[in-house]
Amino acid sequence: MNLRITPDLIPSFRFVAYYQVENNEIVADSVWVDVKDTCMGTRFELFFALYKQLVVKGASSRDDRIQTPGAAMKIKLEGDPGAQVNLVAVDKAVYVLNDKYKISQAKVRPEIS
């Protein structure tokens, strides 16, 4: 059986299975499923479903190379349908003297929730 896990099922859902035996008795069981939503794209991991993570890469092999200042490049984003993606670019030189304020998933997550 395949079950499509959608964002509507975050943070968890209950999966119920039941059947009826000959004497009209109902036999049922259920399992509570926690859905893991990560800041690196939307990834739902269960024994029966796997969505892809967010992938950011150059649009062509030329764009994947190291770029020079002022050069234009194209990027390609791949993720789940309907995912909202925000981008930020920070020059590494900003962190040379002080990386105390480095942007991380842990700092961004509360702001977008």
N, CA, C and O atoms as CSV, one atom per row, in Angstrom:
chain,resi,resn,atom,element,x,y,z
A,1,MET,N,N,0.834,-1.175,0.000
A,1,MET,CA,C,0.000,0.000,0.000
A,1,MET,C,C,0.882,1.242,0.000
A,1,MET,O,O,1.859,1.317,0.746
A,2,ASN,N,N,0.542,2.199,-0.824
A,2,ASN,CA,C,1.234,3.485,-0.848
A,2,ASN,C,C,0.319,4.548,-0.267
A,2,ASN,O,O,-0.880,4.570,-0.548
A,3,LEU,N,N,0.886,5.422,0.539
A,3,LEU,CA,C,0.134,6.516,1.137
A,3,LEU,C,C,0.883,7.803,0.856
A,3,LEU,O,O,2.051,7.939,1.219
A,4,ARG,N,N,0.218,8.745,0.214
A,4,ARG,CA,C,0.860,10.026,-0.097
A,4,ARG,C,C,0.821,10.904,1.154
A,4,ARG,O,O,-0.252,11.220,1.668
A,5,ILE,N,N,1.993,11.289,1.632
A,5,ILE,CA,C,2.104,12.149,2.801
A,5,ILE,C,C,2.176,13.592,2.315
A,5,ILE,O,O,3.091,13.962,1.579
A,6,THR,N,N,1.217,14.393,2.725
A,6,THR,CA,C,1.148,15.787,2.294
A,6,THR,C,C,1.402,16.721,3.478
A,6,THR,O,O,1.346,16.286,4.628
A,7,PRO,N,N,1.681,17.993,3.210
A,7,PRO,CA,C,1.901,18.944,4.306
A,7,PRO,C,C,0.716,19.052,5.264
A,7,PRO,O,O,0.891,19.442,6.418
A,8,ASP,N,N,-0.490,18.709,4.797
A,8,ASP,CA,C,-1.661,18.745,5.675
A,8,ASP,C,C,-1.533,17.769,6.843
A,8,ASP,O,O,-2.205,17.928,7.862
A,9,LEU,N,N,-0.686,16.775,6.700
A,9,LEU,CA,C,-0.533,15.752,7.737
A,9,LEU,C,C,0.512,16.118,8.784
A,9,LEU,O,O,0.740,15.356,9.724
A,10,ILE,N,N,1.153,17.285,8.631
A,10,ILE,CA,C,2.131,17.742,9.619
A,10,ILE,C,C,1.366,18.268,10.830
A,10,ILE,O,O,0.370,18.957,10.610
A,11,PRO,N,N,1.721,18.020,12.047
A,11,PRO,CA,C,2.934,17.352,12.513
A,11,PRO,C,C,2.764,15.843,12.695
A,11,PRO,O,O,3.750,15.121,12.840
A,12,SER,N,N,1.500,15.359,12.688
A,12,SER,CA,C,1.298,13.926,12.877
A,12,SER,C,C,-0.105,13.544,12.428
A,12,SER,O,O,-0.967,14.398,12.225
A,13,PHE,N,N,-0.313,12.237,12.277
A,13,PHE,CA,C,-1.631,11.724,11.933
A,13,PHE,C,C,-1.757,10.295,12.445
A,13,PHE,O,O,-0.765,9.654,12.792
A,14,ARG,N,N,-2.990,9.811,12.486
A,14,ARG,CA,C,-3.247,8.438,12.924
A,14,ARG,C,C,-3.692,7.628,11.714
A,14,ARG,O,O,-4.559,8.058,10.953
A,15,PHE,N,N,-3.099,6.468,11.543
A,15,PHE,CA,C,-3.441,5.548,10.465
A,15,PHE,C,C,-4.244,4.413,11.090
A,15,PHE,O,O,-3.754,3.724,11.985
A,16,VAL,N,N,-5.467,4.217,10.626
A,16,VAL,CA,C,-6.361,3.215,11.212
A,16,VAL,C,C,-6.644,2.124,10.191
A,16,VAL,O,O,-6.929,2.405,9.027
A,17,ALA,N,N,-6.560,0.876,10.640
A,17,ALA,CA,C,-6.900,-0.272,9.793
A,17,ALA,C,C,-7.917,-1.124,10.554
A,17,ALA,O,O,-7.802,-1.307,11.766
A,18,TYR,N,N,-8.899,-1.636,9.840
A,18,TYR,CA,C,-9.888,-2.490,10.505
A,18,TYR,C,C,-10.459,-3.487,9.507
A,18,TYR,O,O,-10.372,-3.305,8.293
A,19,TYR,N,N,-11.043,-4.541,10.052
A,19,TYR,CA,C,-11.748,-5.515,9.233
A,19,TYR,C,C,-12.841,-6.161,10.067
A,19,TYR,O,O,-12.839,-6.077,11.295
A,20,GLN,N,N,-13.775,-6.808,9.379
A,20,GLN,CA,C,-14.898,-7.445,10.050
A,20,GLN,C,C,-14.745,-8.953,9.917
A,20,GLN,O,O,-14.514,-9.471,8.825
A,21,VAL,N,N,-14.877,-9.654,11.046
A,21,VAL,CA,C,-14.781,-11.115,11.024
A,21,VAL,C,C,-16.177,-11.703,10.854
A,21,VAL,O,O,-17.170,-10.976,10.837
A,22,GLU,N,N,-16.243,-13.034,10.729
A,22,GLU,CA,C,-17.498,-13.711,10.384
A,22,GLU,C,C,-18.662,-13.409,11.327
A,22,GLU,O,O,-19.801,-13.304,10.872
A,23,ASN,N,N,-18.406,-13.269,12.616
A,23,ASN,CA,C,-19.508,-13.030,13.564
A,23,ASN,C,C,-19.817,-11.539,13.727
A,23,ASN,O,O,-20.319,-11.120,14.770
A,24,ASN,N,N,-19.522,-10.747,12.710
A,24,ASN,CA,C,-19.758,-9.297,12.674
A,24,ASN,C,C,-18.955,-8.508,13.702
A,24,ASN,O,O,-19.272,-7.353,13.989
A,25,GLU,N,N,-17.936,-9.119,14.245
A,25,GLU,CA,C,-17.054,-8.411,15.164
A,25,GLU,C,C,-16.052,-7.594,14.347
A,25,GLU,O,O,-15.540,-8.057,13.328
A,26,ILE,N,N,-15.783,-6.382,14.809
A,26,ILE,CA,C,-14.814,-5.504,14.151
A,26,ILE,C,C,-13.475,-5.637,14.864
A,26,ILE,O,O,-13.392,-5.531,16.088
A,27,VAL,N,N,-12.436,-5.868,14.082
A,27,VAL,CA,C,-11.076,-5.917,14.608
A,27,VAL,C,C,-10.357,-4.698,14.043
A,27,VAL,O,O,-10.342,-4.479,12.832
A,28,ALA,N,N,-9.761,-3.905,14.937
A,28,ALA,CA,C,-9.123,-2.664,14.482
A,28,ALA,C,C,-7.815,-2.430,15.213
A,28,ALA,O,O,-7.598,-2.915,16.323
A,29,ASP,N,N,-6.958,-1.677,14.561
A,29,ASP,CA,C,-5.712,-1.240,15.174
A,29,ASP,C,C,-5.336,0.081,14.510
A,29,ASP,O,O,-5.810,0.402,13.420
A,30,SER,N,N,-4.489,0.829,15.179
A,30,SER,CA,C,-4.056,2.098,14.607
A,30,SER,C,C,-2.626,2.374,15.022
A,30,SER,O,O,-2.108,1.799,15.980
A,31,VAL,N,N,-2.010,3.262,14.283
A,31,VAL,CA,C,-0.651,3.681,14.601
A,31,VAL,C,C,-0.589,5.200,14.467
A,31,VAL,O,O,-1.116,5.771,13.512
A,32,TRP,N,N,0.053,5.840,15.426
A,32,TRP,CA,C,0.250,7.285,15.393
A,32,TRP,C,C,1.542,7.546,14.638
A,32,TRP,O,O,2.568,6.951,14.967
A,33,VAL,N,N,1.524,8.411,13.641
A,33,VAL,CA,C,2.693,8.667,12.807
A,33,VAL,C,C,3.106,10.126,12.955
A,33,VAL,O,O,2.319,11.033,12.687
A,34,ASP,N,N,4.337,10.342,13.381
A,34,ASP,CA,C,4.897,11.689,13.442
A,34,ASP,C,C,5.542,11.994,12.103
A,34,ASP,O,O,6.311,11.184,11.586
A,35,VAL,N,N,5.240,13.145,11.542
A,35,VAL,CA,C,5.778,13.554,10.249
A,35,VAL,C,C,6.872,14.574,10.502
A,35,VAL,O,O,6.648,15.586,11.165
A,36,LYS,N,N,8.053,14.306,9.973
A,36,LYS,CA,C,9.207,15.171,10.189
A,36,LYS,C,C,9.257,16.223,9.085
A,36,LYS,O,O,9.386,15.892,7.906
A,37,ASP,N,N,9.156,17.482,9.474
A,37,ASP,CA,C,9.254,18.600,8.536
A,37,ASP,C,C,10.541,19.337,8.861
A,37,ASP,O,O,10.702,19.845,9.971
A,38,THR,N,N,11.456,19.401,7.907
A,38,THR,CA,C,12.735,20.044,8.171
A,38,THR,C,C,12.851,21.337,7.397
A,38,THR,O,O,12.130,21.573,6.427
A,39,CYS,N,N,13.760,22.157,7.839
A,39,CYS,CA,C,13.982,23.448,7.195
A,39,CYS,C,C,14.719,23.289,5.865
A,39,CYS,O,O,14.751,24.231,5.073
A,40,MET,N,N,15.300,22.144,5.606
A,40,MET,CA,C,16.041,21.911,4.358
A,40,MET,C,C,15.111,21.290,3.332
A,40,MET,O,O,15.322,20.157,2.899
A,41,GLY,N,N,14.093,22.023,2.946
A,41,GLY,CA,C,13.117,21.455,2.052
A,41,GLY,C,C,12.119,20.688,2.895
A,41,GLY,O,O,12.210,20.684,4.122
A,42,THR,N,N,11.203,20.063,2.268
A,42,THR,CA,C,10.200,19.311,2.990
A,42,THR,C,C,10.501,17.838,2.810
A,42,THR,O,O,10.462,17.319,1.694
A,43,ARG,N,N,10.793,17.183,3.881
A,43,ARG,CA,C,11.142,15.771,3.782
A,43,ARG,C,C,10.291,15.001,4.779
A,43,ARG,O,O,10.385,15.220,5.987
A,44,PHE,N,N,9.474,14.112,4.280
A,44,PHE,CA,C,8.642,13.285,5.128
A,44,PHE,C,C,9.153,11.861,5.021
A,44,PHE,O,O,9.153,11.282,3.935
A,45,GLU,N,N,9.584,11.295,6.126
A,45,GLU,CA,C,10.125,9.953,6.084
A,45,GLU,C,C,9.226,8.990,6.845
A,45,GLU,O,O,8.999,9.156,8.044
A,46,LEU,N,N,8.734,8.018,6.167
A,46,LEU,CA,C,7.989,6.928,6.766
A,46,LEU,C,C,8.408,5.662,6.051
A,46,LEU,O,O,9.151,5.713,5.071
A,47,PHE,N,N,7.936,4.530,6.536
A,47,PHE,CA,C,8.314,3.290,5.877
A,47,PHE,C,C,7.655,3.151,4.516
A,47,PHE,O,O,8.038,2.276,3.740
A,48,PHE,N,N,6.667,3.998,4.201
A,48,PHE,CA,C,5.995,3.879,2.913
A,48,PHE,C,C,6.001,5.147,2.074
A,48,PHE,O,O,5.333,5.186,1.041
A,49,ALA,N,N,6.730,6.189,2.475
A,49,ALA,CA,C,6.747,7.412,1.660
A,49,ALA,C,C,8.038,8.178,1.866
A,49,ALA,O,O,8.609,8.179,2.956
A,50,LEU,N,N,8.491,8.831,0.804
A,50,LEU,CA,C,9.689,9.670,0.904
A,50,LEU,C,C,9.568,10.799,-0.111
A,50,LEU,O,O,9.524,10.557,-1.317
A,51,TYR,N,N,9.516,12.010,0.374
A,51,TYR,CA,C,9.519,13.176,-0.498
A,51,TYR,C,C,10.951,13.654,-0.645
A,51,TYR,O,O,11.795,13.355,0.199
A,52,LYS,N,N,11.230,14.386,-1.697
A,52,LYS,CA,C,12.595,14.856,-1.908
A,52,LYS,C,C,12.883,16.119,-1.103
A,52,LYS,O,O,11.968,16.839,-0.706
A,53,GLN,N,N,14.141,16.369,-0.873
A,53,GLN,CA,C,14.571,17.584,-0.194
A,53,GLN,C,C,14.708,18.702,-1.209
A,53,GLN,O,O,14.649,18.483,-2.419
A,54,LEU,N,N,14.891,19.888,-0.695
A,54,LEU,CA,C,15.162,21.027,-1.559
A,54,LEU,C,C,16.561,20.884,-2.133
A,54,LEU,O,O,17.512,20.609,-1.402
A,55,VAL,N,N,16.688,21.070,-3.444
A,55,VAL,CA,C,17.985,20.997,-4.117
A,55,VAL,C,C,18.220,22.337,-4.805
A,55,VAL,O,O,17.388,22.792,-5.590
A,56,VAL,N,N,19.346,22.961,-4.510
A,56,VAL,CA,C,19.736,24.220,-5.146
A,56,VAL,C,C,21.033,23.968,-5.892
A,56,VAL,O,O,22.011,23.506,-5.303
A,57,LYS,N,N,21.049,24.270,-7.193
A,57,LYS,CA,C,22.260,24.041,-7.987
A,57,LYS,C,C,22.284,25.010,-9.157
A,57,LYS,O,O,21.302,25.702,-9.430
A,58,GLY,N,N,23.407,25.049,-9.837
A,58,GLY,CA,C,23.514,25.870,-11.029
A,58,GLY,C,C,22.603,25.329,-12.114
A,58,GLY,O,O,22.401,24.119,-12.217
A,59,ALA,N,N,22.048,26.230,-12.930
A,59,ALA,CA,C,21.135,25.811,-13.988
A,59,ALA,C,C,21.855,25.034,-15.085
A,59,ALA,O,O,21.232,24.248,-15.799
A,60,SER,N,N,23.166,25.250,-15.224
A,60,SER,CA,C,23.963,24.531,-16.222
A,60,SER,C,C,25.321,24.218,-15.605
A,60,SER,O,O,25.628,24.685,-14.508
A,61,SER,N,N,26.134,23.431,-16.304
A,61,SER,CA,C,27.469,23.112,-15.782
A,61,SER,C,C,28.313,24.386,-15.657
A,61,SER,O,O,29.158,24.484,-14.767
A,62,ARG,N,N,28.087,25.352,-16.539
A,62,ARG,CA,C,28.800,26.633,-16.457
A,62,ARG,C,C,28.442,27.368,-15.163
A,62,ARG,O,O,29.304,27.973,-14.528
A,63,ASP,N,N,27.173,27.310,-14.782
A,63,ASP,CA,C,26.722,27.985,-13.563
A,63,ASP,C,C,27.208,27.282,-12.296
A,63,ASP,O,O,27.249,27.896,-11.230
A,64,ASP,N,N,27.574,26.013,-12.397
A,64,ASP,CA,C,28.072,25.264,-11.239
A,64,ASP,C,C,29.517,25.616,-10.886
A,64,ASP,O,O,29.981,25.314,-9.787
A,65,ARG,N,N,30.222,26.251,-11.815
A,65,ARG,CA,C,31.629,26.600,-11.568
A,65,ARG,C,C,31.754,27.771,-10.602
A,65,ARG,O,O,30.776,28.464,-10.324
A,66,ILE,N,N,32.966,27.985,-10.092
A,66,ILE,CA,C,33.245,29.149,-9.251
A,66,ILE,C,C,33.048,30.396,-10.098
A,66,ILE,O,O,33.542,30.473,-11.224
A,67,GLN,N,N,32.332,31.364,-9.561
A,67,GLN,CA,C,32.002,32.581,-10.296
A,67,GLN,C,C,32.928,33.729,-9.894
A,67,GLN,O,O,33.485,33.734,-8.796
A,68,THR,N,N,33.084,34.683,-10.777
A,68,THR,CA,C,33.887,35.875,-10.487
A,68,THR,C,C,32.947,37.001,-10.053
A,68,THR,O,O,31.768,36.990,-10.406
A,69,PRO,N,N,33.458,37.971,-9.294
A,69,PRO,CA,C,32.611,39.084,-8.861
A,69,PRO,C,C,31.954,39.782,-10.048
A,69,PRO,O,O,32.609,40.062,-11.052
A,70,GLY,N,N,30.678,40.056,-9.928
A,70,GLY,CA,C,29.936,40.747,-10.979
A,70,GLY,C,C,29.392,39.839,-12.066
A,70,GLY,O,O,28.614,40.290,-12.907
A,71,ALA,N,N,29.780,38.573,-12.072
A,71,ALA,CA,C,29.302,37.646,-13.101
A,71,ALA,C,C,27.848,37.264,-12.830
A,71,ALA,O,O,27.422,37.156,-11.680
A,72,ALA,N,N,27.105,37.065,-13.900
A,72,ALA,CA,C,25.715,36.617,-13.772
A,72,ALA,C,C,25.680,35.098,-13.811
A,72,ALA,O,O,26.447,34.471,-14.541
A,73,MET,N,N,24.804,34.520,-13.037
A,73,MET,CA,C,24.620,33.071,-13.071
A,73,MET,C,C,23.155,32.754,-12.826
A,73,MET,O,O,22.416,33.561,-12.262
A,74,LYS,N,N,22.752,31.580,-13.254
A,74,LYS,CA,C,21.379,31.127,-13.043
A,74,LYS,C,C,21.410,29.956,-12.077
A,74,LYS,O,O,22.322,29.130,-12.115
A,75,ILE,N,N,20.409,29.893,-11.213
A,75,ILE,CA,C,20.314,28.751,-10.311
A,75,ILE,C,C,19.018,27.998,-10.587
A,75,ILE,O,O,18.048,28.556,-11.101
A,76,LYS,N,N,19.031,26.731,-10.236
A,76,LYS,CA,C,17.869,25.871,-10.429
A,76,LYS,C,C,17.449,25.350,-9.062
A,76,LYS,O,O,18.276,24.843,-8.304
A,77,LEU,N,N,16.170,25.473,-8.749
A,77,LEU,CA,C,15.622,24.992,-7.490
A,77,LEU,C,C,14.696,23.819,-7.772
A,77,LEU,O,O,13.851,23.895,-8.665
A,78,GLU,N,N,14.848,22.745,-7.024
A,78,GLU,CA,C,13.958,21.592,-7.138
A,78,GLU,C,C,13.444,21.262,-5.751
A,78,GLU,O,O,14.217,21.187,-4.796
A,79,GLY,N,N,12.147,21.066,-5.640
A,79,GLY,CA,C,11.560,20.733,-4.349
A,79,GLY,C,C,10.156,20.210,-4.533
A,79,GLY,O,O,9.718,19.925,-5.648
A,80,ASP,N,N,9.470,20.091,-3.437
A,80,ASP,CA,C,8.110,19.584,-3.471
A,80,ASP,C,C,7.164,20.621,-4.064
A,80,ASP,O,O,7.367,21.821,-3.876
A,81,PRO,N,N,6.130,20.171,-4.780
A,81,PRO,CA,C,5.162,21.106,-5.353
A,81,PRO,C,C,4.542,21.968,-4.251
A,81,PRO,O,O,4.147,21.458,-3.202
A,82,GLY,N,N,4.462,23.253,-4.494
A,82,GLY,CA,C,3.852,24.155,-3.528
A,82,GLY,C,C,4.762,24.618,-2.405
A,82,GLY,O,O,4.343,25.410,-1.561
A,83,ALA,N,N,6.008,24.136,-2.377
A,83,ALA,CA,C,6.936,24.555,-1.320
A,83,ALA,C,C,7.300,26.020,-1.516
A,83,ALA,O,O,7.525,26.463,-2.642
A,84,GLN,N,N,7.358,26.773,-0.419
A,84,GLN,CA,C,7.777,28.173,-0.482
A,84,GLN,C,C,9.268,28.220,-0.214
A,84,GLN,O,O,9.735,27.723,0.811
A,85,VAL,N,N,10.019,28.816,-1.130
A,85,VAL,CA,C,11.472,28.874,-1.011
A,85,VAL,C,C,11.904,30.332,-0.964
A,85,VAL,O,O,11.491,31.137,-1.798
A,86,ASN,N,N,12.736,30.666,0.013
A,86,ASN,CA,C,13.309,32.003,0.124
A,86,ASN,C,C,14.817,31.868,0.014
A,86,ASN,O,O,15.389,30.891,0.497
A,87,LEU,N,N,15.459,32.829,-0.610
A,87,LEU,CA,C,16.901,32.769,-0.808
A,87,LEU,C,C,17.579,33.971,-0.169
A,87,LEU,O,O,17.010,35.061,-0.100
A,88,VAL,N,N,18.795,33.756,0.294
A,88,VAL,CA,C,19.628,34.841,0.797
A,88,VAL,C,C,21.056,34.537,0.376
A,88,VAL,O,O,21.481,33.382,0.408
A,89,ALA,N,N,21.793,35.558,-0.016
A,89,ALA,CA,C,23.196,35.378,-0.390
A,89,ALA,C,C,24.045,36.241,0.530
A,89,ALA,O,O,23.797,37.438,0.676
A,90,VAL,N,N,25.044,35.633,1.146
A,90,VAL,CA,C,25.941,36.349,2.050
A,90,VAL,C,C,27.371,36.046,1.632
A,90,VAL,O,O,27.758,34.881,1.534
A,91,ASP,N,N,28.148,37.079,1.386
A,91,ASP,CA,C,29.556,36.917,1.027
A,91,ASP,C,C,30.306,36.342,2.226
A,91,ASP,O,O,30.129,36.814,3.349
A,92,LYS,N,N,31.139,35.333,2.000
A,92,LYS,CA,C,31.913,34.716,3.083
A,92,LYS,C,C,32.804,35.721,3.798
A,92,LYS,O,O,33.131,35.531,4.970
A,93,ALA,N,N,33.201,36.789,3.110
A,93,ALA,CA,C,34.068,37.802,3.721
A,93,ALA,C,C,33.406,38.462,4.929
A,93,ALA,O,O,34.095,38.964,5.816
A,94,VAL,N,N,32.081,38.464,4.966
A,94,VAL,CA,C,31.360,39.055,6.087
A,94,VAL,C,C,31.715,38.348,7.390
A,94,VAL,O,O,31.721,38.965,8.455
A,95,TYR,N,N,32.012,37.050,7.303
A,95,TYR,CA,C,32.267,36.254,8.498
A,95,TYR,C,C,33.746,36.133,8.863
A,95,TYR,O,O,34.078,35.470,9.845
A,96,VAL,N,N,34.630,36.750,8.105
A,96,VAL,CA,C,36.065,36.622,8.366
A,96,VAL,C,C,36.428,37.157,9.743
A,96,VAL,O,O,37.144,36.492,10.492
A,97,LEU,N,N,35.954,38.329,10.084
A,97,LEU,CA,C,36.295,38.933,11.373
A,97,LEU,C,C,35.417,38.431,12.517
A,97,LEU,O,O,35.879,38.329,13.653
A,98,ASN,N,N,34.153,38.118,12.224
A,98,ASN,CA,C,33.246,37.702,13.286
A,98,ASN,C,C,32.139,36.838,12.702
A,98,ASN,O,O,31.327,37.316,11.910
A,99,ASP,N,N,32.104,35.572,13.090
A,99,ASP,CA,C,31.037,34.699,12.591
A,99,ASP,C,C,29.953,34.481,13.650
A,99,ASP,O,O,29.161,33.542,13.561
A,100,LYS,N,N,29.933,35.357,14.646
A,100,LYS,CA,C,28.964,35.252,15.740
A,100,LYS,C,C,27.522,35.345,15.232
A,100,LYS,O,O,26.630,34.704,15.787
A,101,TYR,N,N,27.292,36.128,14.197
A,101,TYR,CA,C,25.939,36.350,13.711
A,101,TYR,C,C,25.639,35.563,12.430
A,101,TYR,O,O,24.801,35.976,11.627
A,102,LYS,N,N,26.305,34.465,12.247
A,102,LYS,CA,C,26.115,33.638,11.055
A,102,LYS,C,C,24.670,33.119,10.999
A,102,LYS,O,O,24.120,32.669,12.004
A,103,ILE,N,N,24.080,33.189,9.820
A,103,ILE,CA,C,22.714,32.711,9.634
A,103,ILE,C,C,22.727,31.184,9.622
A,103,ILE,O,O,23.529,30.566,8.922
A,104,SER,N,N,21.837,30.589,10.401
A,104,SER,CA,C,21.740,29.128,10.460
A,104,SER,C,C,20.270,28.724,10.425
A,104,SER,O,O,19.383,29.558,10.606
A,105,GLN,N,N,20.023,27.441,10.190
A,105,GLN,CA,C,18.648,26.941,10.202
A,105,GLN,C,C,17.996,27.186,11.552
A,105,GLN,O,O,16.820,27.543,11.628
A,106,ALA,N,N,18.762,26.992,12.613
A,106,ALA,CA,C,18.221,27.164,13.964
A,106,ALA,C,C,17.753,28.601,14.200
A,106,ALA,O,O,16.790,28.821,14.934
A,107,LYS,N,N,18.417,29.572,13.591
A,107,LYS,CA,C,18.028,30.971,13.755
A,107,LYS,C,C,16.873,31.357,12.828
A,107,LYS,O,O,16.042,32.192,13.187
A,108,VAL,N,N,16.819,30.760,11.651
A,108,VAL,CA,C,15.791,31.105,10.675
A,108,VAL,C,C,14.454,30.452,11.017
A,108,VAL,O,O,13.405,31.077,10.864
A,109,ARG,N,N,14.481,29.223,11.470
A,109,ARG,CA,C,13.261,28.445,11.701
A,109,ARG,C,C,12.216,29.167,12.559
A,109,ARG,O,O,11.051,29.208,12.162
A,110,PRO,N,N,12.577,29.741,13.721
A,110,PRO,CA,C,11.555,30.427,14.526
A,110,PRO,C,C,10.946,31.641,13.821
A,110,PRO,O,O,9.795,31.995,14.076
A,111,GLU,N,N,11.702,32.264,12.954
A,111,GLU,CA,C,11.221,33.454,12.256
A,111,GLU,C,C,10.177,33.132,11.198
A,111,GLU,O,O,9.305,33.955,10.919
A,112,ILE,N,N,10.254,31.945,10.606
A,112,ILE,CA,C,9.313,31.596,9.536
A,112,ILE,C,C,8.160,30.743,10.019
A,112,ILE,O,O,7.214,30.500,9.270
A,113,SER,N,N,8.223,30.289,11.246
A,113,SER,CA,C,7.137,29.448,11.790
A,113,SER,C,C,5.966,30.286,12.235
A,113,SER,O,O,4.969,29.748,12.715
